Amino acid sequence: MKLATIRRVCGSLREYTARPGSRFSSLSRGCLPVGVTNNPLIIRTASAAARSGTNPKLTGNFGKGSKEDVWSDYDNSVWEVVQSIKEALVTLQKKNPEVRPLLAILQAGEDDSMLEINGKMAGQIGFDVAQICLAKECSEDEIVEELLKLNDDPKVHGVYLHLPPASLTSRVLNTLKPEKDVDGITDLNVGRLVRGDLSKGFVPPVAGAVLDLLGKHDIPLEGKTVLLVGGEGPLRLAMQCQIERSGMAVLRSHWNSKNLQTQMMQADAVVLLGVGNMDVPPTWVRPGAAIIRCEPTEQHDDRAAGLSSRSGLGYLTAAYRAQNVVRSCSQWLQEQQYRPWNLRSLRLQTLTPVPSDIEISRAQTPKPVNQLAEEIGLLPEELEAYGSSKAKVRLSLLDRLHSQPDGKYVLVAGITPTPLGEGKSTVTIGLVQAISAHLKLNSFACLRQPSQGPTFGVKGGAAGGGYAQVIPMEEFNLHLTGDIHAITAANNLVAAAIDARMLHEATQSDKALFNRLVPSVNGVRRFSPIQISRLRRLGINKTDPASLTPQEVGTFVRLDIDPSKITWQRVVDTNDRFLRKITVGQASTEKGQIRETGFDIAVASEIMAILALADSLKDMKNRLARMVVGTSRSGQPVTAEDLGVSGALAVLMKDAIKPTLMQTLEGTPVFVHAGPFANIAHGNSSVLADKLALKLVGRDGFVVTEAGFGADIGMEKFFNIKCRGSGLRPSVVVLVATVRALKMHGGGPNVSAGAPLPREYIEENLSLVAGGCRSNLRKQIQIAHLFGVPVVVALNAFQTDTQAEIDLVCEMAKECGASAAVSCQHWAQGGRGCLELAQAVNEAARRPTNFQFLYDIEMPIVEKIRTIAQKVYGADDIELSPEANGKIAYYNQQGYGSLPICMAKTHLSLSHMPDKKGVPTGFVLPIRDVRASIGAGFIYPLVGTMSTMPGLPTRPCFYDIDLDPITEEITGLF
């Protein structure tokens, strides 16, 4: 196969090789392929002669000599434009030394005239030029296809369409991005020119050159008449607009006009458009008049004299095109900078009584997601729309805004909840609505994606509630952008790989395994990259399959997984209790490879935790490779990379790693990303969503993120796991409490989901409220203070709360150490009902913090567990089962001892006993087992019995969820 040589147009040459038809857009900046003659698409640089050749008018002789020099006006114009471009480029590259402007010439056929003249100009100024040659008889579709590639290439700053007039169709012209249209011929740029708005558009280079020469003519321009002869389309219109804007009158004529001679004699200047080989008799032009020929090929005719009828505009036009390219590059760089927000809030029309959540959601019309993205400073290329109301945001945003200061980081946590939940999500949404729509400060909410298990089981949705919701709530609660489905597919691919590998190892010899794992293709065996990585880990530094010894072959092909020590289970995003323990391999085709295993709910997968903690695609890929799925019979950990599946997992997860952009009822932006449970995982939305949002809101903005369940669980893991890994530090904690939860902790009767509330919870009872404040509320505030972060208590008010109860909570919260405590009415009033909380958070965030972790990461595993148990839960000590002790010893032996701790315990009590409310004391925390999520990066002790697969209640929520087949409206979500 013939190879193309790729060179740089200007500066030092660097050579590479590429396959025929390869595009420069996929190569290093400034490196351009030379033509491939056997391919209809040719991408080339200027010829060697053009690069090495010189033209005295371009190498420093501009403007030298007397005024009688026939080239002086022309040369001075070129020289002045080139010098101004050089100065602009020097200024641009001082701040952005890695940037080099690039002009792409898209043409039909292989004529090098445009490349040579623009290439010489590029050499003088210091930018790059590329030539893309399509077939001479190329179709409109082929041109459009190439333009779309050039549009999407960030290295290309300008595109010149050197095509026959018949090929410059409306579709072609309007496919080209206006910001790359350096010849000013798209409808949008022509319209801007006609309107006089050149802040973003470009003046056609030919028009600029003509105006330049007219300005250097001996006669004043004001009030003079210019005749435009020939030409049509955007160039003629642009020329007319520019000349008229300069104070001259414009007449138009055609070559076949009977009055052409008379019109020429009356004109002070004549501009010939598209003249070809036609000539103008000298007697047709009155003495002193200027004649300017706009040659279609822009060739510089060395036989021409001054501003005679043979003067071409080639180099001057190329100079003005170069000026537009540098300007386009400068505008592109400006667009890459942080953009101040222009957020339009959506108006809320609150009703009393408050309608159902889905009715409220459906009554509000969300902004189109591309409009929301533009309002918060996202670029169009950073958005991947999923319908009209949600979109993925690309991680390239972090590179673009890497120097942008972060905003303020706010965590919403809660006291120990009742089984009904206390409304952290609604507080989070109400708070950002108040900050953005009412305080007029930038804010972003970062929420977890809900699992469909609870949605169809007991919870019914997790988009907030009342007038503090993420919309559309149906899309938020159901599928979203498919991240959980991607996790399910990736997780189950690992499970399938484990069982398949065990089957094949049990039924094949080493040689047969090796021949299938490293198959012969066209008579040659080669290791895949992931297999070479395994060889390196085994200490086998060989790359030739034939060079392995029989012992090395056996070591390589045998994972020898111990079936009793497989830690990886399959997952499904449904509450299905009958999958908690299953038997697999019962078909005769599995040859007796029967074993017990089970299913977890999808959000309990380690891959979900990895998604939430990864800070880049590369980091996620590495974490996926490190996942330990079991242990070999010799006691060695077996990883996803050992199975050869980690690359495939990254492919399945490549879109899931991008956060999903949505909005609240009041138009405030929301990132929805990841959804690990807080009782069996770390319970926080993704690091990447938080980092993206912190850059977007700016220094004075707020990012509000939520930690699952009580502060003793979600908040502790947020600090010790998420903040430790991300490097982010919170400014303030918002601690959510409810009167009903405080009454429960103060000694009230049990609360059960689906059962009516006892009367103690719907009637005023100050004694129970005070008991809850003195116990659980005080303890949770103290836990936050362990990390050196100020606390604002948000009392999520219910209709049954009395004013006396509300006042008591706010008063006692301050006595317990809160910086502020306010009542929130966001459920009934939206952001307006959270305004006081927003003001309190804004005030608290200005105060200095003394953030610290609860434990040193290098402490022994046992001591880290004990520290959490004693300082956070209030236990006297911990008690390790023999199994837990054995696991800890194994993890220390494998080098996992320096990982943080992720306690898996009930969320209904500070202790391991769900029925113990308030602040239990005098208990020893039992650790029945200790497991490791090496890819996610934490050790998780199991406290008591923790199920990773919920079950359905007697009457699940799905009884009420339905679809109208006519309107396609969903009912029953709340």
ROBA-971710 format. One line per 10 residues: number of its first residue (from 1); their letters; for each residue z negated, y, x negated of C-alpha. Coordinates in steps of 0.1 Angstrom, whole numbers. Layout:
N
NUM) a) Z Y X; ... .
END
This chain:
974
1) mklatirrvc) 0 0 0; 9 34 -13; -20 57 -21; -21 95 -17; -35 117 -44; -59 143 -31; -62 176 -49; -77 210 -46; -53 239 -39; -73 265 -59 .
11) gslreytarp) -96 262 -88; -101 231 -109; -83 199 -99; -102 169 -87; -84 137 -79; -93 110 -54; -74 83 -35; -70 79 2; -50 56 25; -18 70 39 .
21) gsrfsslsrg) -23 92 69; -59 101 59; -70 135 70; -85 161 48; -111 167 75; -128 135 64; -129 145 27; -150 168 6; -146 204 13; -116 220 -5 .
31) clpvgvtnnp) -99 186 -13; -65 182 3; -41 153 4; -6 155 -10; 22 143 12; 27 107 22; 64 104 27; 63 71 46; 41 86 73; 52 110 101 .
41) liirtasaaa) 20 130 95; 20 146 60; -9 166 47; -2 184 14; -11 212 -9; 12 237 -25; 36 222 -50; 27 222 -87; 53 249 -94; 39 271 -67 .
51) rsgtnpkltg) 4 266 -82; 14 273 -117; 41 300 -110; 32 336 -109; 46 366 -91; 41 400 -107; 33 415 -73; 4 392 -69; -11 391 -104; -24 426 -109 .
61) nfgkgskedv) 8 448 -109; 1 462 -74; 4 499 -73; 12 504 -109; 41 527 -119; 54 558 -103; 59 567 -67; 96 561 -72; 89 524 -77; 107 508 -48 .
71) wsdydnsvwe) 79 484 -42; 49 508 -46; 41 513 -9; 44 476 -2; 26 465 -33; -2 489 -28; -7 476 7; -9 440 -5; -32 450 -34; -56 469 -12 .
81) vvqsikealv) -59 442 14; -64 415 -13; -91 436 -29; -110 441 3; -108 404 11; -121 395 -24; -150 419 -19; -158 404 15; -156 369 1; -179 377 -28 .
91) tlqkknpevr) -205 391 -4; -201 361 19; -205 336 -10; -235 353 -25; -255 342 6; -235 309 11; -223 297 -23; -213 263 -10; -189 278 16; -151 281 8 .
101) pllailqage) -128 293 36; -100 270 45; -66 278 62; -48 249 78; -10 252 83; 3 229 111; 40 226 110; 70 205 121; 89 192 91; 83 195 54 .
111) ddsmleingk) 94 230 45; 70 243 18; 77 280 22; 46 287 42; 24 267 19; 37 284 -12; 33 320 0; -1 314 16; -11 292 -13; -4 320 -38 .
121) magqigfdva) -25 343 -17; -53 317 -16; -52 315 -54; -56 352 -57; -85 355 -33; -103 322 -37; -99 301 -6; -82 268 3; -50 261 21; -39 228 37 .
131) qiclakecse) -5 219 51; -3 193 79; 34 183 84; 42 166 116; 76 150 122; 103 176 127; 109 164 163; 72 161 171; 61 160 207; 36 183 224 .
141) deiveellkl) 11 155 226; 12 150 188; 7 187 182; -22 188 206; -38 157 191; -37 173 156; -50 206 169; -80 188 185; -89 173 151; -86 207 134 .
151) nddpkvhgvy) -107 223 162; -135 198 155; -134 201 118; -161 225 106; -145 229 72; -114 245 88; -118 282 95; -83 291 104; -52 274 118; -16 288 115 .
161) lhlppaslts) 9 272 138; 42 272 119; 62 256 147; 95 263 165; 91 288 194; 99 260 219; 68 240 206; 44 269 212; 38 260 248; 9 273 268 .
171) rvlntlkpek) -8 240 265; -5 240 227; -16 277 224; -46 272 245; -57 239 229; -63 259 196; -98 272 195; -97 311 197; -121 314 169; -97 295 146 .
181) dvdgitdlnv) -66 313 159; -61 335 129; -26 345 140; -40 359 173; -16 341 196; -39 322 221; -41 337 256; -78 346 250; -71 364 218; -41 383 232 .
191) grlvrgdlsk) -62 393 262; -89 406 239; -63 426 220; -49 441 251; -84 450 263; -93 465 230; -121 440 223; -116 428 187; -152 419 181; -143 381 182 .
201) gfvppvagav) -105 380 183; -79 385 156; -50 409 152; -18 390 145; -12 393 107; 24 405 112; 11 433 135; -15 442 109; 12 443 82; 35 465 103 .
211) ldllgkhdip) 7 489 111; -2 490 74; 33 500 63; 37 525 91; 6 541 80; 19 545 45; 52 561 57; 57 598 47; 56 611 83; 23 614 104 .
221) legktvllvg) 20 587 130; 5 607 158; 30 612 187; 58 594 169; 81 568 185; 85 532 174; 113 510 186; 106 473 188; 138 453 187; 140 416 197 .
231) gegplrlamq) 111 392 198; 90 380 227; 57 365 236; 23 372 220; 35 388 188; 56 414 206; 27 422 230; 2 424 202; 26 447 182; 30 470 211 .
241) cqiersgmav) -8 472 218; -16 480 182; 11 506 178; 1 524 210; -35 523 201; -26 541 169; -13 570 189; 24 562 188; 48 557 217; 66 523 219 .
251) lrshwnsknl) 101 516 231; 114 481 235; 150 468 232; 170 437 226; 198 429 201; 223 427 229; 214 461 245; 243 485 249; 220 514 241; 206 499 209 .
261) qtqmmqadav) 223 524 185; 212 554 206; 176 541 208; 175 535 170; 187 571 163; 159 585 185; 131 564 169; 109 575 140; 104 539 130; 122 506 139 .
271) vllgvgnmdv) 105 472 138; 129 443 139; 114 411 153; 130 378 148; 161 393 131; 173 362 113; 205 371 95; 214 401 116; 217 435 98; 214 471 109 .
281) pptwvrpgaa) 241 495 99; 226 524 79; 244 549 102; 224 536 132; 191 550 117; 183 586 114; 173 600 80; 136 595 71; 130 568 97; 113 536 86 .
291) iircepteqh) 128 502 92; 106 471 90; 120 436 92; 96 409 104; 113 378 89; 103 346 107; 98 327 74; 78 354 58; 98 350 26; 95 377 0 .
301) ddraaglssr) 130 388 -9; 131 401 -45; 165 418 -37; 149 440 -11; 143 477 -18; 114 497 -4; 112 500 33; 149 494 37; 165 470 62; 159 441 38 .
311) sglgyltaay) 121 446 34; 102 414 42; 65 412 51; 57 378 36; 29 385 12; 14 414 32; 14 392 63; -2 364 43; -28 389 30; -37 399 66 .
321) raqnvvrscs) -39 362 76; -62 356 47; -83 385 59; -86 368 93; -95 334 77; -123 350 57; -135 369 88; -133 336 108; -154 319 81; -179 348 83 .
331) qwlqeqqyrp) -181 346 120; -186 308 118; -215 313 94; -230 339 117; -228 314 146; -247 289 125; -277 313 123; -305 313 147; -295 329 180; -320 349 201 .
341) wnlrslrlqt) -325 334 236; -309 349 267; -327 326 291; -321 331 328; -350 319 349; -344 302 382; -361 318 412; -386 297 431; -391 299 468; -424 282 474 .
351) ltpvpsdiei) -433 268 508; -466 261 525; -473 233 531; -458 220 498; -428 197 506; -424 163 488; -414 163 452; -379 151 458; -373 177 485; -384 204 462 .
361) sraqtpkpvn) -362 191 434; -332 188 457; -337 223 470; -332 239 436; -298 241 420; -301 235 382; -281 255 358; -252 237 342; -265 221 311; -239 238 289 .
371) qlaeeigllp) -250 272 302; -287 263 295; -277 252 260; -259 285 254; -289 305 266; -312 288 241; -289 292 211; -272 258 209; -237 256 198; -211 237 219 .
381) eeleaygssk) -205 211 192; -243 203 192; -242 192 228; -231 158 243; -230 162 280; -240 134 304; -228 149 336; -236 185 346; -274 186 343; -283 167 312 .
391) akvrlslldr) -271 164 276; -279 148 243; -285 173 215; -272 164 180; -295 163 151; -272 185 130; -292 213 147; -320 206 122; -296 212 93; -283 244 108 .
401) lhsqpdgkyv) -317 259 114; -335 244 85; -347 278 73; -358 290 107; -396 293 111; -412 270 136; -427 282 168; -463 275 180; -471 239 187; -492 231 218 .
411) lvagitptpl) -505 197 227; -515 188 263; -541 161 265; -567 151 291; -601 139 299; -605 101 306; -584 98 338; -588 81 371; -563 54 379; -544 81 398 .
421) gegkstvtig) -537 103 368; -548 139 364; -515 157 361; -509 164 324; -471 163 330; -474 189 358; -496 211 336; -471 208 308; -442 219 330; -462 246 348 .
431) lvqaisahlk) -473 260 314; -438 264 300; -425 278 333; -453 304 331; -446 312 294; -408 316 298; -403 328 334; -434 351 336; -446 360 301; -409 362 290 .
441) lnsfaclrqp) -416 342 258; -394 313 245; -409 279 254; -398 243 254; -415 213 270; -412 179 252; -419 149 275; -416 112 273; -390 93 293; -406 73 321 .
451) sqgptfgvkg) -404 36 322; -388 21 354; -417 -4 355; -442 21 368; -415 41 387; -409 11 410; -444 -2 407; -473 21 413; -464 56 400; -431 65 417 .
461) gaagggyaqv) -419 89 390; -431 110 361; -411 142 364; -442 163 372; -449 173 408; -448 200 434; -433 232 420; -438 221 384; -410 195 379; -382 185 356 .
471) ipmeefnlhl) -349 185 376; -330 167 388; -360 144 392; -339 114 403; -320 115 370; -352 120 350; -368 90 365; -338 66 367; -319 56 336; -316 91 322 .
481) tgdihaitaa) -291 88 293; -298 51 288; -322 52 258; -345 26 272; -316 3 279; -305 7 243; -340 -2 232; -339 -33 254; -306 -44 240; -317 -38 204 .
491) nnlvaaaida) -350 -56 209; -335 -86 226; -308 -89 199; -336 -93 174; -352 -120 196; -319 -138 199; -313 -136 162; -347 -152 155; -342 -182 178; -306 -187 167 .
501) rmlheatqsd) -316 -186 130; -344 -212 135; -319 -235 153; -293 -233 126; -318 -238 98; -332 -268 116; -298 -285 121; -279 -277 89; -280 -283 52; -284 -255 26 .
511) kalfnrlvps) -247 -258 17; -235 -257 53; -257 -227 61; -245 -209 30; -208 -216 39; -213 -202 74; -235 -172 63; -210 -163 36; -177 -174 50; -145 -177 30 .
521) vngvrrfspi) -120 -151 41; -85 -155 27; -100 -179 1; -126 -154 -10; -164 -154 -3; -182 -121 -3; -218 -111 4; -222 -83 31; -242 -53 20; -272 -65 40 .
531) qisrlrrlgi) -271 -99 23; -270 -82 -11; -301 -63 -1; -318 -96 8; -308 -111 -26; -324 -80 -44; -356 -85 -25; -357 -121 -35; -352 -111 -72; -317 -125 -73 .
541) nktdpasltp) -295 -99 -90; -261 -115 -84; -232 -104 -63; -208 -133 -67; -216 -161 -42; -202 -187 -65; -228 -178 -92; -258 -188 -72; -277 -219 -83; -285 -245 -56 .
551) qevgtfvrld) -322 -233 -57; -311 -197 -52; -288 -208 -23; -317 -225 -6; -340 -195 -11; -313 -172 2; -303 -191 34; -338 -203 44; -360 -178 62; -382 -208 72 .
561) idpskitwqr) -398 -189 101; -431 -204 113; -426 -207 152; -464 -203 157; -464 -170 139; -435 -152 155; -447 -118 167; -415 -106 183; -410 -109 221; -382 -101 244 .
571) vvdtndrflr) -385 -70 267; -374 -59 301; -380 -25 318; -396 -40 349; -432 -49 358; -428 -87 359; -460 -105 354; -444 -140 355; -426 -132 322; -459 -128 303 .
581) kitvgqaste) -456 -163 290; -425 -184 291; -409 -214 274; -375 -211 257; -351 -236 243; -353 -262 270; -315 -267 273; -302 -298 256; -278 -276 235; -309 -261 217 .
591) kgqiretgfd) -316 -296 203; -353 -296 209; -361 -261 196; -386 -254 223; -414 -228 219; -436 -206 240; -430 -169 240; -431 -140 264; -417 -107 276; -432 -72 271 .
601) iavaseimai) -422 -42 291; -394 -24 272; -414 7 263; -439 -15 245; -412 -25 220; -418 -15 184; -383 -1 185; -395 25 211; -423 35 187; -398 38 159 .
611) laladslkdm) -376 60 181; -406 83 187; -416 85 151; -383 86 131; -373 120 117; -336 112 111; -310 86 117; -315 74 81; -352 71 86; -348 52 119 .
621) knrlarmvvg) -324 28 102; -348 21 74; -377 16 99; -356 -8 119; -349 -28 87; -386 -30 79; -397 -44 112; -417 -76 107; -408 -102 133; -428 -131 120 .
631) tsrsgqpvta) -440 -150 90; -425 -178 70; -443 -211 65; -451 -199 30; -468 -169 44; -442 -143 37; -433 -116 62; -398 -120 78; -381 -87 86; -351 -76 107 .
641) edlgvsgala) -332 -70 75; -339 -106 65; -323 -116 97; -292 -95 89; -295 -76 121; -309 -41 111; -275 -25 108; -265 -37 142; -297 -23 156; -289 11 142 .
651) vlmkdaikpt) -255 10 159; -272 2 192; -296 31 187; -273 57 172; -271 77 205; -307 70 216; -320 90 186; -307 122 201; -331 140 225; -320 147 261 .
661) lmqtlegtpv) -319 183 273; -329 190 309; -347 219 326; -376 227 349; -375 241 384; -376 276 369; -349 269 343; -371 264 313; -356 239 288; -371 204 284 .
671) fvhagpfani) -365 177 259; -370 142 273; -372 116 245; -389 83 238; -416 69 260; -442 47 242; -473 39 262; -505 54 249; -528 24 255; -506 -1 236 .
681) ahgnssvlad) -486 23 214; -491 58 202; -482 75 235; -462 106 224; -427 119 228; -405 119 198; -410 138 165; -374 148 165; -376 164 200; -406 184 188 .
691) klalklvgrd) -389 195 156; -357 205 173; -376 225 199; -398 242 173; -367 255 156; -350 267 188; -380 286 202; -384 308 171; -415 320 153; -431 336 185 .
701) gfvvteagfg) -421 308 209; -440 278 221; -433 241 222; -456 222 246; -458 184 242; -479 159 260; -500 130 248; -506 100 271; -539 92 289; -572 107 276 .
711) adigmekffn) -577 127 245; -595 98 229; -563 78 230; -531 99 231; -545 130 213; -562 110 186; -529 91 179; -510 123 181; -531 138 153; -536 107 131 .
721) ikcrgsglrp) -502 91 135; -476 116 147; -488 147 129; -494 127 97; -459 114 97; -441 145 109; -460 171 89; -463 193 120; -496 210 128; -507 220 163 .
731) svvvlvatvr) -519 255 172; -539 247 203; -549 218 226; -547 222 263; -572 197 278; -564 188 314; -593 181 338; -596 176 376; -626 179 398; -621 144 411 .
741) alkmhgggpn) -621 129 376; -652 149 366; -669 137 398; -661 101 388; -675 106 353; -705 123 368; -715 92 387; -691 91 417; -678 59 432; -648 40 418 .
751) vsagaplpre) -613 54 425; -585 29 431; -548 35 434; -535 31 469; -570 32 485; -584 63 504; -606 86 483; -643 83 490; -658 114 507; -675 125 475 .
761) yieenlslva) -641 134 462; -630 154 492; -662 173 499; -680 198 476; -705 181 452; -716 203 424; -740 178 410; -713 152 403; -690 179 388; -717 191 365 .
771) ggcrsnlrkq) -724 155 354; -688 150 345; -686 182 326; -717 174 305; -704 140 297; -667 133 295; -654 168 293; -678 178 266; -670 146 246; -632 152 248 .
781) iqiahlfgvp) -636 188 236; -657 176 207; -630 150 198; -604 178 196; -628 199 174; -630 169 150; -594 179 140; -601 216 137; -580 227 167; -591 251 194 .
791) vvvalnafqt) -592 239 230; -582 255 263; -593 236 294; -568 236 322; -584 226 356; -556 211 376; -567 223 411; -563 203 442; -565 215 478; -598 197 483 .
801) dtqaeidlvc) -615 216 454; -639 243 464; -641 277 446; -677 269 436; -665 236 420; -637 254 402; -660 282 389; -685 256 377; -660 237 357; -646 268 340 .
811) emakecgasa) -681 280 332; -694 247 318; -662 241 298; -668 272 278; -704 262 273; -690 229 259; -670 246 233; -636 255 249; -620 287 238; -610 293 275 .
821) avscqhwaqg) -610 275 308; -588 284 337; -578 270 371; -541 261 375; -522 263 408; -488 253 394; -483 224 419; -482 249 448; -470 280 430; -449 269 400 .
831) grgclelaqa) -452 290 368; -469 318 386; -498 295 392; -502 288 355; -499 324 343; -536 327 334; -533 294 314; -503 307 296; -521 339 286; -551 319 274 .
841) vneaarrptn) -529 296 253; -510 326 238; -543 341 228; -558 309 214; -526 302 194; -530 334 175; -563 323 160; -563 305 127; -569 267 127; -585 244 103 .
851) fqflydiemp) -566 213 110; -577 180 94; -572 143 99; -600 121 110; -598 97 81; -582 94 47; -551 72 49; -562 53 18; -595 41 34; -597 4 40 .
861) ivekirtiaq) -583 -8 73; -618 -18 86; -633 16 77; -604 34 95; -611 13 126; -648 19 124; -643 57 120; -623 59 152; -647 37 171; -678 57 161 .
871) kvygaddiel) -665 93 159; -640 92 188; -653 65 212; -690 68 204; -695 31 195; -724 20 174; -702 -2 153; -672 -26 155; -672 -64 157; -642 -82 142 .
881) speangkiay) -631 -116 154; -623 -142 127; -586 -139 136; -588 -101 131; -605 -105 98; -579 -129 86; -551 -106 97; -566 -76 79; -568 -97 47; -532 -107 51 .
891) ynqqgygslp) -521 -71 57; -540 -59 26; -523 -86 6; -488 -75 18; -495 -39 9; -499 -26 44; -535 -13 40; -525 24 38; -510 26 72; -527 46 100 .
901) icmakthlsl) -544 29 129; -531 28 165; -559 14 187; -548 -6 217; -575 -2 243; -581 6 279; -574 42 289; -600 42 318; -631 45 296; -641 58 262 .
911) shmpdkkgvp) -653 23 255; -635 -10 258; -651 -15 293; -629 1 320; -658 5 345; -680 24 321; -674 61 329; -687 93 314; -697 88 278; -708 52 273 .
921) tgfvlpirdv) -733 46 245; -750 17 228; -720 -5 226; -702 -24 198; -664 -23 200; -649 -58 198; -617 -62 178; -602 -95 189; -570 -92 169; -551 -69 146 .
931) rasigagfiy) -514 -66 145; -489 -46 125; -458 -25 135; -445 -21 100; -413 -4 110; -431 21 132; -457 25 105; -491 16 119; -517 -11 123; -528 -17 158 .
941) plvgtmstmp) -561 -34 166; -564 -50 200; -597 -41 218; -605 -65 245; -576 -79 265; -546 -57 266; -515 -67 286; -481 -55 273; -464 -65 306; -477 -48 338 .
951) glptrpcfyd) -475 -65 371; -465 -53 406; -491 -45 431; -492 -59 467; -472 -30 479; -450 -16 451; -433 18 453; -400 2 458; -408 -3 495; -402 35 499 .
961) idldpiteei) -373 40 476; -339 40 493; -303 54 492; -283 70 519; -249 54 516; -232 84 531; -247 113 511; -258 91 482; -292 109 483; -322 90 470 .
971) tglf) -355 89 490; -389 77 481; -393 90 446; -424 112 441 .
END
